[in-house]
Amino acid sequence: MPAYRLRLELKGPFGTPFNSGTLFGHLCWAYRRRFGEPALEQWLEKLPQAPFAISDAFPADHLPRPALRPPPLPENLPAKELEKAKDRSKLAWIPLSRWRELRRDTTAEALQNAAATPALAKRARLAHNTIDRRSGHTPETAGLWFADEFWPEAGTKLDVYVDVPADQADEALLRDLFEDVGREGFGRDANLGRGQFVVAEIERDLRWLTERPNAAGTLWRMSLSHGVLTPNMQRPRYKLAGHFGKLGSAAMGAGVRPWKRPLLLTRPGMVFQPQDEGPFGRWIRSVHQDRAEIGHNGFHFTIPFIVAGRAG
């Protein structure tokens, strides 16, 4: 399956994290605007057998830190050193330049030493007034609620990885769909200009990332997506995240309830031992009360690495 890396240049703040399932949902609405609802339905019908695997968006030239078992701490470690070790454990990213080396012989110690903190968007908490539905006005006292936004520096870029079926390997269409999403805006408050971006570049030759390293040891794979576990993913190590999906404006305009059923998904950085060549994860059905055909993309974009000895 052809794989691509799209580098997105942010053009302003955004209110919704660039998670894989939400990104895929925006691509679906962009596809519908271009080709119509019947064409979208035909595309989605193929997904269980022809997965479209998409990653979260990560800081440019960085990957999530694999969730291997951390190295043991020495006994009787001084309190100051324990604090340093705690701080190192919170570093969540691995530079791609280091991953090229580590993927051939990965150890928890090497990952800890390579972990980094790239420049991320600053978080801003904004206060909003609650509207009383009976009066149409704000309450006289209290009634505030708060939402976070993310404000990146000018020129901030994110990387998204996509793995598509061979018969859907259309780089121009992929760019157009992402450009449509970036022009319309991604996530919450897109109508206020949030979540806008452009596609700065597309890289297609990702064999250095997606092919098994030529090295001795045990093959593992790391997920770059929010997804679900399937039986061909053995000895997984992961963290979980709740996902509270929402329909696009077109569906809500047709009188359908906006909220999907909540999902519990594994976060990017999840690692496992593959039992076959994949796909890993699956298309999740029945995620909406009113529309049985609405699903969620729970497939994983995964990359291989070699662990010398026992891990996990």
BAFI-3210 file (N, C-alpha, C; in Angstrom, 3 decimals, decimal comma, padded with zeros to 6 digits):
// residues 312
n [1|2|3|4|5|6|7|8|9|10|11|12|13|14|15|16|17|18|19|20|21|22|23|24|25|26|27|28|29|30|31|32|33|34|35|36|37|38|39|40|41|42|43|44|45|46|47|48|49|50|51|52|53|54|55|56|57|58|59|60|61|62|63|64|65|66|67|68|69|70|71|72|73|74|75|76|77|78|79|80|81|82|83|84|85|86|87|88|89|90|91|92|93|94|95|96|97|98|99|100|101|102|103|104|105|106|107|108|109|110|111|112|113|114|115|116|117|118|119|120|121|122|123|124|125|126|127|128|129|130|131|132|133|134|135|136|137|138|139|140|141|142|143|144|145|146|147|148|149|150|151|152|153|154|155|156|157|158|159|160|161|162|163|164|165|166|167|168|169|170|171|172|173|174|175|176|177|178|179|180|181|182|183|184|185|186|187|188|189|190|191|192|193|194|195|196|197|198|199|200|201|202|203|204|205|206|207|208|209|210|211|212|213|214|215|216|217|218|219|220|221|222|223|224|225|226|227|228|229|230|231|232|233|234|235|236|237|238|239|240|241|242|243|244|245|246|247|248|249|250|251|252|253|254|255|256|257|258|259|260|261|262|263|264|265|266|267|268|269|270|271|272|273|274|275|276|277|278|279|280|281|282|283|284|285|286|287|288|289|290|291|292|293|294|295|296|297|298|299|300|301|302|303|304|305|306|307|308|309|310|311|312]
n.u [000,846|000,656|002,384|002,292|003,748|002,448|003,164|001,959|001,373|000,611|-001,798|-002,769|-004,442|-005,798|-008,558|-009,147|-007,452|-005,280|-006,254|-006,234|-008,729|-010,511|-009,312|-009,644|-012,443|-012,891|-011,687|-013,484|-015,792|-014,775|-014,375|-017,032|-018,081|-016,766|-017,444|-019,975|-022,602|-023,335|-020,920|-019,167|-020,323|-019,867|-017,089|-016,622|-017,814|-015,911|-013,896|-013,585|-012,378|-010,427|-008,374|-007,959|-005,473|-004,550|-002,488|-002,163|-001,513|001,763|004,404|006,611|009,027|009,194|008,338|005,939|006,934|007,790|005,809|007,321|008,373|009,667|013,170|014,659|015,112|018,081|018,809|018,306|018,448|019,245|017,013|017,010|017,944|015,904|013,833|014,809|014,738|011,993|011,190|012,419|010,935|008,589|009,035|007,841|008,412|010,263|012,991|013,003|015,451|016,917|015,341|015,763|018,132|017,599|015,531|016,603|017,739|016,301|016,062|014,789|016,342|017,847|015,796|014,875|017,081|017,080|014,750|012,771|011,689|009,916|009,191|006,031|002,558|001,298|-000,851|-004,001|-006,484|-009,820|-012,593|-016,123|-019,509|-022,409|-025,509|-028,803|-031,315|-034,018|-034,440|-032,754|-030,637|-027,584|-026,844|-027,431|-025,563|-022,507|-022,164|-020,103|-018,081|-015,179|-012,776|-010,065|-007,586|-005,094|-002,152|000,021|003,468|004,373|004,648|004,764|004,860|003,250|003,349|001,666|000,841|-000,134|-001,617|-002,648|-004,932|-003,663|-005,081|-006,073|-004,124|-003,614|-001,960|-002,418|-005,183|-005,203|-003,716|-005,461|-007,763|-006,807|-006,045|-008,554|-009,692|-007,961|-008,505|-011,218|-011,106|-010,217|-011,809|-013,098|-014,790|-014,168|-015,540|-014,854|-012,356|-010,525|-008,099|-006,932|-004,862|-002,165|-000,982|002,276|004,195|004,515|005,672|006,574|008,225|008,686|010,097|012,243|011,047|008,775|009,415|010,601|013,364|016,662|017,896|018,961|016,844|013,817|010,788|008,813|005,990|004,965|002,189|000,923|-001,449|-004,782|-006,509|-008,021|-007,565|-006,735|-006,888|-004,470|-002,496|-000,251|000,880|000,510|001,406|000,228|-001,431|-004,629|-007,292|-010,191|-012,708|-014,873|-016,888|-018,236|-020,746|-020,478|-021,400|-023,212|-024,637|-025,850|-027,462|-029,421|-031,076|-030,138|-028,988|-026,181|-024,047|-021,792|-021,527|-019,452|-015,989|-013,285|-009,980|-006,693|-003,705|-001,419|001,899|001,529|002,677|003,341|003,588|003,515|001,359|000,954|000,976|-000,818|-003,942|-003,901|-005,987|-009,388|-012,424|-014,839|-018,100|-021,556|-021,558|-023,259|-026,475|-028,682|-027,972|-027,022|-025,104|-022,974|-019,620|-016,373|-012,976|-010,817|-008,363|-004,805|-001,950|001,080|004,525|007,571|009,962|013,017|013,680|016,255|016,586|014,471|011,442|008,795]
n.v [-001,196|002,172|004,781|008,031|011,129|014,038|017,408|019,856|023,288|025,445|028,056|029,627|029,749|026,781|024,798|022,137|019,132|017,516|014,718|011,332|010,048|012,232|013,825|012,106|012,123|014,798|014,703|013,019|014,643|016,607|015,062|014,427|016,952|017,415|015,231|014,281|012,705|009,935|008,984|009,211|007,353|004,982|004,908|004,633|002,170|000,415|000,479|-001,394|-003,622|-002,444|-000,656|002,757|004,148|006,500|008,830|010,607|014,178|015,296|017,172|018,627|016,460|014,753|011,905|010,064|008,933|005,560|003,211|001,416|-000,684|001,195|001,785|000,151|001,816|002,641|001,283|003,015|005,643|009,093|011,768|014,010|012,959|011,177|012,955|014,062|011,796|011,386|013,678|013,144|010,970|012,120|013,241|013,247|012,813|011,691|012,610|012,430|012,077|010,661|008,413|007,017|005,702|004,329|002,558|000,212|-001,053|-001,028|000,154|000,640|002,347|003,740|005,068|006,749|008,401|009,663|011,097|014,068|017,543|019,127|022,367|023,408|024,303|027,081|026,907|028,360|029,468|030,146|032,094|031,613|032,719|031,226|030,517|031,048|028,944|029,387|032,120|033,228|034,807|035,707|034,379|036,165|035,840|034,032|031,171|030,930|029,114|027,221|026,915|025,407|026,718|026,498|028,111|028,453|029,254|031,457|029,862|027,268|023,760|020,622|017,037|014,546|011,164|008,905|005,927|004,280|002,247|000,497|001,007|003,474|005,323|008,318|011,034|013,739|014,050|013,480|015,616|017,692|017,138|017,471|020,148|021,293|020,794|022,326|024,866|025,232|024,951|023,296|021,312|022,534|025,664|026,318|027,960|030,401|030,818|029,066|026,390|026,424|025,608|024,936|022,661|022,060|020,349|017,077|013,878|010,894|008,596|006,557|004,394|004,140|004,443|002,781|000,171|-003,027|-002,970|-004,020|-005,987|-008,009|-009,477|-008,911|-008,290|-005,453|-003,221|000,191|002,238|005,123|006,323|007,055|004,309|000,964|-002,223|-005,322|-008,931|-009,625|-008,128|-008,524|-008,730|-005,971|-002,635|000,280|003,514|004,836|006,746|008,720|009,206|011,534|011,800|013,904|014,793|016,148|019,463|019,254|016,869|017,401|019,481|018,112|017,280|015,311|013,872|015,412|014,164|011,407|007,998|007,515|006,535|004,334|004,544|003,468|005,363|007,222|005,900|003,513|000,161|-003,091|-006,652|-007,822|-010,214|-010,805|-009,340|-007,302|-005,590|-003,443|-002,838|-001,628|-000,876|000,843|000,131|001,258|003,665|005,704|006,804|007,232|006,849|004,086|003,527|005,172|005,304|004,814|005,519|003,258|002,214|001,607|003,501|002,103|001,589|-000,250|-001,630|-002,829|-004,795|-005,662|-008,496|-008,934|-007,101|-004,757]
n.w [000,000|-000,928|000,754|002,231|003,285|004,497|004,818|006,774|006,908|009,415|009,604|011,574|014,815|016,431|017,600|018,058|018,693|016,299|015,696|014,420|013,685|013,614|011,662|009,472|009,280|008,488|005,965|004,708|004,523|002,856|000,572|000,005|-000,638|-003,022|-004,736|-004,181|-002,194|-002,811|-003,971|-001,808|-000,047|-001,467|-001,364|001,423|001,870|000,947|002,799|005,064|003,826|002,297|003,705|004,716|006,125|008,509|010,207|013,388|013,510|013,820|015,471|013,110|011,664|013,845|015,888|017,889|021,141|021,547|023,397|025,041|027,784|030,462|031,291|034,165|037,313|039,143|042,423|045,545|044,571|044,593|045,656|043,976|041,570|041,054|040,474|038,102|036,488|036,429|035,023|032,544|031,746|030,918|028,471|025,293|022,596|019,704|017,767|014,201|012,967|014,860|015,102|012,732|013,249|015,664|015,052|014,103|016,230|018,912|022,202|025,527|027,050|025,104|023,770|025,797|026,137|023,694|023,597|023,170|023,324|021,163|019,683|020,526|019,971|021,802|024,596|025,139|027,338|026,983|028,021|027,912|027,588|028,973|027,390|028,271|027,404|027,652|027,916|026,057|026,693|028,480|031,750|034,848|036,864|037,224|035,046|033,217|030,887|029,861|027,250|025,557|023,355|020,765|019,992|017,528|016,623|013,921|010,790|011,780|011,397|010,728|010,600|008,765|008,246|005,718|004,579|001,807|-000,182|-003,083|-005,456|-004,978|-004,999|-005,446|-005,683|-006,288|-005,777|-003,050|-002,033|-002,803|-001,253|001,394|001,202|000,832|003,353|004,956|003,990|004,589|007,319|010,346|012,778|015,947|015,942|013,312|011,597|012,544|011,671|012,742|012,770|010,176|007,382|005,033|002,509|002,609|001,503|-000,056|000,632|-000,891|-001,045|001,378|002,280|004,011|006,418|006,558|005,782|006,929|009,122|008,226|010,222|012,990|015,488|017,423|015,810|016,134|016,040|015,785|016,438|014,813|015,185|016,533|017,503|017,369|019,021|017,464|016,884|015,613|016,752|018,991|022,444|023,241|024,233|025,652|025,910|026,770|025,273|025,480|023,014|021,728|019,372|016,733|014,385|011,033|009,793|007,672|008,069|010,517|009,752|008,460|010,406|012,111|015,155|016,738|018,160|018,339|019,543|022,436|022,223|023,128|022,608|021,525|022,014|019,849|019,576|020,744|020,989|019,548|018,889|015,686|014,128|011,524|008,224|008,432|007,595|010,573|013,347|012,765|010,886|012,628|013,467|013,799|015,395|015,803|016,960|015,282|012,617|011,169|009,286|009,718|010,639|012,265|011,727|012,741|012,055|012,089|011,275|010,951|011,914|011,484|013,847|015,373|018,177|020,251|022,126|025,040|025,402|026,261]
ca.u [000,000|001,461|002,352|002,662|003,843|002,034|003,613|000,946|001,819|-000,524|-002,001|-003,382|-004,757|-006,765|-009,226|-009,289|-006,215|-005,300|-006,282|-006,396|-010,130|-011,121|-008,758|-010,293|-013,800|-012,846|-011,408|-014,730|-016,670|-014,174|-014,675|-018,455|-018,290|-016,229|-017,978|-021,350|-022,790|-023,229|-019,516|-018,603|-020,832|-019,153|-015,727|-016,647|-018,157|-014,701|-012,880|-013,239|-011,475|-009,362|-008,225|-007,307|-004,859|-004,052|-001,907|-002,350|-000,539|002,827|005,380|007,409|010,261|009,168|007,394|005,671|007,850|007,160|005,402|008,018|008,564|010,808|014,300|014,589|015,948|018,996|018,354|018,817|018,734|018,936|015,752|017,207|018,033|014,566|013,075|015,290|014,216|010,574|011,085|012,767|009,848|007,499|009,380|006,926|008,702|011,561|013,326|013,108|016,860|017,348|014,568|016,408|019,141|017,037|014,598|017,344|018,148|015,607|016,027|014,125|017,348|018,173|014,643|014,848|018,150|016,789|013,488|012,938|010,498|009,900|008,354|004,607|001,671|000,969|-002,249|-004,688|-007,817|-010,749|-013,873|-017,318|-020,755|-023,497|-026,769|-030,017|-032,167|-035,384|-034,510|-031,898|-029,640|-026,633|-027,338|-026,972|-024,365|-021,784|-022,503|-018,958|-017,404|-013,852|-012,293|-008,669|-007,137|-003,657|-001,638|001,384|004,305|004,256|005,444|004,757|004,449|002,891|003,455|000,611|001,190|-001,321|-001,390|-003,874|-004,913|-002,924|-005,941|-006,463|-002,887|-003,756|-001,313|-003,062|-006,449|-004,895|-003,370|-006,663|-008,640|-006,216|-006,129|-009,946|-009,871|-007,227|-009,164|-012,473|-010,800|-010,295|-012,231|-013,984|-014,725|-013,608|-016,224|-014,199|-010,995|-009,631|-007,712|-006,591|-003,498|-001,897|-000,066|003,573|004,861|004,145|006,765|005,994|009,159|008,848|010,601|013,129|010,203|007,714|009,910|011,269|014,817|017,494|018,675|018,529|016,092|012,377|010,045|007,679|005,452|004,403|001,070|000,945|-002,859|-005,745|-007,183|-008,483|-006,764|-007,276|-006,149|-003,123|-001,607|000,049|001,699|000,463|001,619|-000,466|-002,252|-005,958|-007,884|-011,601|-013,007|-016,280|-017,018|-019,356|-021,006|-020,264|-022,543|-024,195|-025,497|-026,663|-028,476|-030,496|-031,877|-029,569|-028,323|-024,792|-023,003|-021,631|-021,264|-018,047|-015,100|-012,034|-008,988|-005,282|-003,051|-000,180|002,993|001,235|003,564|002,851|004,250|002,555|001,216|000,889|001,330|-001,862|-003,990|-004,046|-007,156|-010,551|-013,482|-015,752|-019,469|-022,624|-021,097|-024,274|-027,776|-029,692|-027,472|-026,224|-024,015|-021,875|-018,578|-015,177|-011,756|-009,958|-007,153|-003,538|-000,753|002,120|005,885|008,293|011,284|013,612|014,115|017,217|016,259|013,069|010,906|007,351]
ca.v [000,000|003,392|005,636|009,419|012,059|015,390|018,430|020,908|024,540|026,068|029,469|030,313|028,884|025,703|024,454|020,689|018,409|016,854|013,269|010,620|009,850|013,519|014,178|011,301|012,628|016,014|014,299|012,474|015,749|017,230|014,154|014,576|018,234|017,327|014,176|013,948|011,709|008,546|008,620|009,018|006,088|003,897|004,874|004,116|000,750|-000,359|000,645|-002,569|-004,503|-001,626|000,393|004,050|004,365|007,867|009,099|011,938|015,158|015,438|018,228|018,242|015,707|014,048|010,817|009,811|008,010|004,242|002,895|000,267|-000,637|002,072|001,100|000,177|002,810|002,073|001,339|004,094|006,818|010,327|012,401|014,899|012,131|010,651|014,016|014,141|010,631|011,649|014,663|012,489|010,064|012,907|013,663|012,400|012,824|011,220|013,217|011,463|011,814|009,613|007,199|006,295|004,835|003,508|001,550|-001,006|-001,677|-000,169|-000,186|001,677|003,320|004,593|005,937|007,772|009,365|010,390|011,827|015,518|018,386|020,103|023,554|023,108|025,458|027,515|026,695|029,522|029,111|031,237|032,029|031,826|032,845|030,287|031,126|030,437|028,615|029,881|033,571|033,653|035,744|035,161|034,482|037,348|035,473|032,811|030,760|030,858|027,851|027,498|026,036|025,645|026,878|026,313|029,194|028,120|030,296|031,565|028,880|025,952|022,688|019,314|015,915|013,535|010,017|008,269|004,676|004,105|001,105|000,769|001,557|004,829|006,094|009,519|012,081|015,026|014,070|013,554|017,016|018,524|016,922|018,138|021,593|021,672|020,837|023,470|026,109|025,325|024,993|021,993|021,216|023,494|027,076|026,510|029,109|031,608|030,850|028,148|025,151|026,586|025,224|024,594|021,532|022,608|019,368|015,665|012,935|009,596|007,491|006,406|003,052|004,247|004,470|001,775|-001,174|-003,654|-002,766|-005,201|-006,183|-009,153|-009,122|-009,130|-007,248|-004,777|-002,109|001,291|002,932|006,581|006,710|006,630|003,177|-000,132|-003,435|-006,487|-010,116|-009,758|-007,211|-009,243|-008,095|-004,516|-001,684|001,461|004,372|004,973|008,083|008,751|009,992|011,935|012,282|014,758|014,802|017,394|020,379|018,818|015,857|018,053|020,267|017,217|016,927|014,167|014,244|015,704|013,423|009,965|007,269|007,649|005,415|004,264|004,223|003,536|006,580|007,037|005,429|002,135|-000,799|-004,464|-007,608|-008,187|-011,631|-010,904|-008,093|-006,300|-004,321|-003,442|-002,024|-001,956|000,117|000,672|000,341|001,588|004,668|006,757|006,241|007,403|006,477|002,874|003,463|006,038|004,560|005,543|004,901|002,791|001,585|002,170|003,630|001,543|001,537|-001,355|-001,429|-004,067|-004,780|-006,707|-009,013|-008,887|-005,764|-004,780]
ca.w [000,000|-000,987|001,941|001,986|004,404|004,136|005,766|006,839|007,520|010,088|009,281|012,703|015,950|016,242|018,845|018,177|018,362|014,996|015,871|013,150|013,332|013,272|010,356|008,442|009,120|007,674|004,590|004,160|004,142|001,674|-000,540|-000,303|-001,321|-004,385|-005,593|-003,833|-001,133|-003,280|-004,146|-000,468|000,481|-002,151|-000,825|002,790|001,827|000,651|003,833|005,864|003,078|001,683|004,724|004,532|007,442|008,645|011,521|013,950|013,019|014,805|015,161|011,940|011,879|015,121|016,074|019,310|021,814|021,681|024,760|025,601|029,232|030,754|031,923|035,636|037,992|040,137|043,813|046,401|043,757|045,320|045,303|042,838|040,372|040,799|039,813|036,722|035,768|036,223|033,944|031,280|031,351|030,349|027,111|024,520|021,170|019,226|016,468|013,107|012,697|015,786|014,841|011,631|013,863|016,725|014,552|013,829|017,498|019,861|023,625|026,317|027,463|023,968|023,525|026,836|025,860|022,454|023,712|023,026|023,439|020,071|019,901|020,331|020,032|023,152|024,967|025,691|027,847|026,717|028,724|027,098|028,336|028,741|026,959|028,819|026,254|027,866|027,711|024,949|027,215|029,436|033,122|035,569|037,624|036,816|033,688|032,320|030,624|029,323|026,189|025,214|021,977|020,600|019,165|017,073|016,042|012,457|010,049|012,414|010,487|011,279|009,672|008,773|007,421|005,152|003,856|001,023|-001,101|-004,315|-006,508|-004,592|-004,872|-006,264|-004,886|-006,545|-005,050|-001,624|-001,748|-002,934|-000,102|002,557|000,979|001,090|004,805|005,479|003,575|005,343|008,739|011,005|014,158|016,601|015,557|011,970|010,992|013,047|011,154|013,448|012,107|008,766|007,027|003,638|002,328|002,196|000,630|000,087|000,376|-001,221|-000,817|002,829|002,591|005,176|007,613|006,581|005,534|008,072|009,132|007,974|011,435|013,794|016,683|017,417|015,104|016,755|015,255|016,564|015,806|014,776|015,098|017,532|016,870|018,211|018,960|016,769|017,331|015,033|017,459|020,221|023,489|023,072|025,327|025,140|026,745|026,187|025,202|025,102|021,811|021,700|018,008|016,367|012,955|010,309|009,745|006,679|008,680|011,542|009,060|008,035|011,573|012,818|016,396|016,392|018,857|018,169|020,778|022,825|021,942|023,876|021,580|021,904|021,564|019,096|020,417|021,119|020,329|019,597|018,015|014,626|013,802|010,075|007,547|008,608|008,332|012,011|013,636|011,938|010,738|013,762|013,009|014,759|016,352|015,911|017,327|014,238|011,288|011,357|008,314|010,153|011,350|012,706|011,215|013,829|011,534|012,529|010,444|011,812|011,387|012,139|014,460|015,883|019,570|020,569|023,448|025,471|025,714|026,414]
c.u [000,882|001,279|002,862|002,885|003,465|002,499|002,639|001,535|000,604|-000,576|-002,672|-003,681|-005,729|-007,318|-009,351|-007,967|-006,376|-005,199|-006,677|-007,859|-010,827|-010,603|-009,462|-011,728|-013,849|-012,551|-012,673|-015,666|-016,106|-014,453|-016,132|-018,721|-017,822|-017,037|-019,417|-021,445|-022,746|-021,777|-018,839|-019,052|-020,124|-017,736|-015,708|-016,998|-016,931|-013,738|-012,591|-012,269|-010,306|-009,094|-007,520|-006,757|-004,222|-003,546|-002,494|-001,383|000,460|003,692|006,316|008,708|010,345|008,112|007,079|006,671|007,167|006,922|006,020|008,158|009,787|011,936|014,193|015,531|016,878|018,416|019,017|019,224|018,375|017,672|015,888|017,280|016,682|013,704|013,495|014,745|012,727|010,368|011,398|011,637|008,688|007,798|008,718|007,295|010,113|011,853|013,480|014,564|017,409|016,606|015,178|017,461|018,499|016,165|015,285|017,724|017,577|015,708|015,340|015,117|017,680|017,022|014,586|015,905|017,861|015,563|013,723|011,606|010,528|009,018|006,905|003,791|001,362|-000,527|-002,827|-006,084|-008,731|-012,065|-015,015|-018,530|-021,725|-024,756|-027,937|-030,998|-033,590|-035,492|-033,727|-030,818|-028,660|-027,202|-026,749|-025,708|-023,819|-022,100|-021,332|-018,534|-016,142|-013,467|-010,858|-008,501|-005,627|-003,160|-000,195|002,143|004,116|005,171|005,492|004,198|004,186|003,021|002,303|001,013|-000,093|-000,898|-002,682|-003,785|-004,268|-003,790|-006,442|-005,247|-002,903|-003,218|-001,994|-004,381|-006,202|-004,537|-004,615|-007,583|-008,097|-006,273|-007,560|-010,197|-009,179|-007,863|-010,459|-012,210|-011,065|-010,823|-013,121|-013,714|-014,040|-014,259|-015,659|-012,732|-010,031|-009,303|-007,400|-005,121|-003,399|-000,970|001,243|004,306|004,289|005,366|006,164|006,925|009,459|009,379|011,517|012,344|009,289|008,191|010,651|012,772|015,550|018,430|018,111|017,797|014,612|011,672|008,882|007,170|004,893|003,292|001,268|-000,473|-003,576|-006,547|-007,612|-007,581|-007,500|-006,401|-004,754|-002,119|-001,346|000,988|001,668|000,792|001,087|-001,036|-003,568|-006,412|-009,351|-011,808|-014,511|-016,542|-018,286|-019,512|-020,663|-021,545|-023,611|-025,161|-026,398|-027,756|-029,636|-031,318|-031,377|-028,880|-026,810|-023,763|-023,002|-021,465|-019,777|-017,262|-013,885|-010,974|-007,582|-004,656|-001,850|000,980|002,752|002,136|002,994|003,726|003,243|002,549|001,100|001,258|000,256|-002,979|-004,189|-005,122|-008,298|-011,462|-014,519|-017,162|-020,378|-022,152|-022,108|-025,643|-028,770|-029,271|-026,519|-025,025|-022,816|-020,889|-017,432|-013,962|-010,841|-008,739|-005,907|-002,577|000,402|003,468|006,668|009,577|011,724|014,056|015,061|016,938|014,800|012,664|009,414|006,927]
c.v [001,248|004,255|007,026|010,125|013,437|016,340|019,610|022,133|025,260|027,557|030,242|029,325|027,779|025,302|022,972|020,015|017,626|015,339|012,578|010,472|011,127|014,014|013,407|011,780|013,891|015,688|013,740|013,597|016,495|016,386|014,306|015,882|018,170|016,387|013,774|012,816|010,273|008,099|008,391|007,685|004,898|003,752|004,235|002,634|-000,125|-000,412|-000,614|-003,511|-003,745|-000,435|001,640|004,411|005,746|008,062|010,365|012,886|015,425|016,647|017,761|017,567|015,080|012,941|010,683|008,814|006,656|003,883|001,587|000,429|000,221|001,303|001,175|001,233|002,121|002,191|002,511|005,335|008,073|010,995|013,294|014,103|011,499|011,684|014,155|012,987|010,810|012,632|014,025|011,591|010,809|013,389|012,705|012,233|012,314|011,903|012,144|011,109|010,719|008,306|006,381|005,332|003,839|002,376|000,221|-001,755|-000,833|-000,715|000,958|002,749|004,285|005,553|007,067|008,827|010,214|011,276|013,330|016,218|019,418|021,295|023,230|024,387|025,796|027,357|027,969|029,095|030,315|031,017|032,342|031,944|031,727|031,067|030,351|030,203|029,140|031,370|034,043|034,624|035,016|035,288|035,703|037,055|034,162|032,471|030,681|029,403|028,144|026,458|026,419|025,832|026,750|027,337|028,884|029,366|030,312|030,549|027,504|024,901|021,400|018,260|014,942|012,425|009,309|007,034|004,331|002,830|001,484|001,406|002,961|005,745|007,278|010,696|013,428|015,135|014,190|014,982|017,907|018,376|017,613|019,651|022,091|021,784|022,060|024,799|026,315|025,511|023,655|022,147|022,344|024,919|027,299|027,699|030,438|031,684|029,924|026,942|025,273|026,240|025,049|023,391|022,081|021,656|017,983|014,822|011,556|008,427|007,390|005,032|003,051|004,208|003,253|000,347|-001,706|-003,407|-004,087|-005,389|-007,377|-008,665|-009,379|-007,960|-006,756|-003,730|-001,070|001,952|004,442|007,150|006,470|005,487|002,139|-001,348|-004,531|-007,695|-010,256|-008,779|-007,791|-008,439|-006,559|-003,788|-000,343|002,294|004,601|006,426|007,946|009,634|010,257|012,617|013,080|014,744|016,156|018,206|019,926|017,800|016,481|018,902|019,432|016,721|015,735|014,648|014,384|014,747|011,949|009,307|007,419|006,367|005,486|003,726|004,227|004,789|006,263|006,738|004,023|001,182|-002,208|-005,336|-008,075|-009,684|-011,871|-009,538|-007,017|-006,467|-004,517|-002,426|-002,403|-000,743|-000,162|001,046|000,782|002,574|005,809|006,134|006,238|006,850|005,287|002,822|004,310|005,220|005,451|004,774|004,547|002,036|002,339|002,339|003,188|001,543|000,479|-000,883|-002,734|-003,846|-005,954|-007,202|-008,834|-007,470|-005,896|-004,762]
c.w [000,000|000,264|001,577|003,323|003,882|005,220|005,676|007,530|008,095|009,785|010,417|013,811|015,579|017,606|019,094|017,835|017,053|015,167|014,565|012,750|012,920|011,927|009,245|008,214|008,277|006,210|003,931|003,711|002,936|000,426|-000,969|-001,044|-002,767|-005,272|-005,272|-002,826|-001,638|-003,454|-002,799|000,111|-000,161|-001,624|000,564|002,826|001,607|001,834|004,650|005,163|002,454|002,600|004,212|005,906|007,486|010,070|012,122|013,241|014,140|014,480|014,056|012,359|013,262|015,078|017,557|019,882|021,996|023,150|025,254|027,109|029,554|031,427|033,445|036,210|038,981|041,548|044,541|045,606|044,546|044,794|044,073|041,529|040,019|040,077|038,356|035,889|035,476|035,082|032,590|030,792|030,706|028,934|026,121|023,054|020,890|017,899|015,394|012,807|013,615|015,510|013,714|012,165|014,823|016,206|014,239|015,100|018,634|021,273|024,364|026,745|026,330|023,654|024,548|026,580|024,630|022,556|023,747|023,247|022,316|020,420|019,559|020,416|021,495|023,393|025,583|026,127|027,725|027,448|027,770|028,013|027,970|028,332|027,567|027,670|026,422|027,549|026,496|025,373|028,126|030,849|033,827|036,366|037,086|035,363|032,737|032,096|029,822|028,275|025,850|023,716|021,953|019,582|018,765|016,623|014,529|011,784|010,675|011,457|011,260|010,196|009,881|007,816|006,989|004,374|003,130|000,192|-002,426|-005,388|-006,167|-004,448|-005,839|-005,457|-005,077|-005,778|-003,549|-001,223|-001,793|-001,726|001,150|002,407|001,236|002,590|005,395|005,136|004,368|006,837|009,394|012,420|014,632|016,132|014,212|011,279|011,477|012,611|011,852|012,568|010,634|008,526|005,525|003,615|001,780|001,252|000,898|-000,251|000,171|-000,904|000,678|003,207|003,805|006,483|007,705|006,331|006,751|008,011|008,920|009,164|012,189|015,038|016,489|016,749|015,960|015,779|016,215|015,768|015,893|014,811|016,421|016,906|017,879|018,014|018,207|017,106|016,753|015,648|018,841|021,136|023,386|024,369|024,845|026,275|026,005|026,200|024,828|023,879|021,778|020,359|017,774|014,853|012,346|010,192|008,760|007,267|009,735|010,907|008,581|009,216|012,344|014,085|016,168|016,982|018,510|019,533|021,137|022,537|022,853|022,927|022,162|021,302|020,667|020,047|020,916|020,331|020,491|018,699|016,959|014,361|012,306|009,499|007,678|007,586|009,831|012,389|012,711|011,801|011,820|013,315|014,165|015,826|016,514|016,128|016,169|012,883|011,422|010,422|008,716|010,975|011,768|012,226|012,386|013,353|012,012|011,353|011,337|011,112|012,168|012,812|015,103|017,330|019,776|021,982|023,758|025,794|025,945|027,871]
res [m|p|a|y|r|l|r|l|e|l|k|g|p|f|g|t|p|f|n|s|g|t|l|f|g|h|l|c|w|a|y|r|r|r|f|g|e|p|a|l|e|q|w|l|e|k|l|p|q|a|p|f|a|i|s|d|a|f|p|a|d|h|l|p|r|p|a|l|r|p|p|p|l|p|e|n|l|p|a|k|e|l|e|k|a|k|d|r|s|k|l|a|w|i|p|l|s|r|w|r|e|l|r|r|d|t|t|a|e|a|l|q|n|a|a|a|t|p|a|l|a|k|r|a|r|l|a|h|n|t|i|d|r|r|s|g|h|t|p|e|t|a|g|l|w|f|a|d|e|f|w|p|e|a|g|t|k|l|d|v|y|v|d|v|p|a|d|q|a|d|e|a|l|l|r|d|l|f|e|d|v|g|r|e|g|f|g|r|d|a|n|l|g|r|g|q|f|v|v|a|e|i|e|r|d|l|r|w|l|t|e|r|p|n|a|a|g|t|l|w|r|m|s|l|s|h|g|v|l|t|p|n|m|q|r|p|r|y|k|l|a|g|h|f|g|k|l|g|s|a|a|m|g|a|g|v|r|p|w|k|r|p|l|l|l|t|r|p|g|m|v|f|q|p|q|d|e|g|p|f|g|r|w|i|r|s|v|h|q|d|r|a|e|i|g|h|n|g|f|h|f|t|i|p|f|i|v|a|g|r|a|g]
***
